[in-house]
Amino acid sequence: MKNRLKDLKKVKSLLVATNNKGKLLEIKKLLPNTINFYSPEDFKLAEPVESGKTFEANAIIKARYCAERSKLISLSDDSGLEVLALKGRPGIYSARWAGKSKNFDTAIKKVFLELKKKKKLNKSNKARFYCSLAIAWPDGKCKTFSGTVNGKISLISKGKKGFGYDPIFIAQGYKKTFGEISPDLKDKISHRYKAFSKIKRFFRYAK
């Protein structure tokens, strides 16, 4: 597998296995701009059923599905918000809490509602973002890398930057939500960046 990863220095085309435009933008910013990027839409691929019980399992499902059908090396991301008072929910169901329309205002309201039900909506409500990146080759070989960022839930939704649950997540050591801080700062401290930092050395960057 190490030899496979070293081959990424030669990669010219990569399929990023997501239809989430915000996530796609963040991933592309972390990768060399010399790569030709593709999405599932370019190959008219439907979203696979994410039947895994972990972020890693679902990331592998998406990466393998896209790699096998597109015949391109594919990179997928499965990530989500884990709230301590909710016993780790929404977790792998983070996107599903947003419904079929992928409306994260709905998902955020559900987080607040669940916390209020448990009388746990307070300033010390711990949470974390978790990310699993999977790289898959057309022959089915796959490797995963993970990253996390700890923090807490904001008492109110704040900020229009970012996407998903960013408006209610405050990273440890910061006072503003991911929805309020600049994209450049988020890219330096996010769960996605931490996962990607483990594979960055395998790509060739222009000097």
Salt bridges, closest charged atoms under 4 A:
GLU26 OE2 - LYS186 NZ 2.61
GLU26 OE1 - ARG192 NH1 2.51
GLU47 OE2 - LYS102 NZ 3.83
GLU50 OE2 - LYS62 NZ 3.92
GLU68 OE1 - ARG69 NH1 3.96
ASP77 OD1 - LYS23 NZ 3.03
ASP77 OD2 - ARG192 NE 2.58
ASP78 OD1 - LYS62 NZ 2.97
GLU82 OE1 - ARG128 NE 2.55
GLU114 OE1 - ARG89 NH2 3.38
GLU114 OE2 - LYS117 NZ 3.45
ASP139 OD2 - ARG4 NH2 2.45
ASP166 OD2 - LYS186 NZ 2.56
ASP184 OD1 - LYS29 NZ 3.94
ASP187 OD2 - LYS29 NZ 2.90
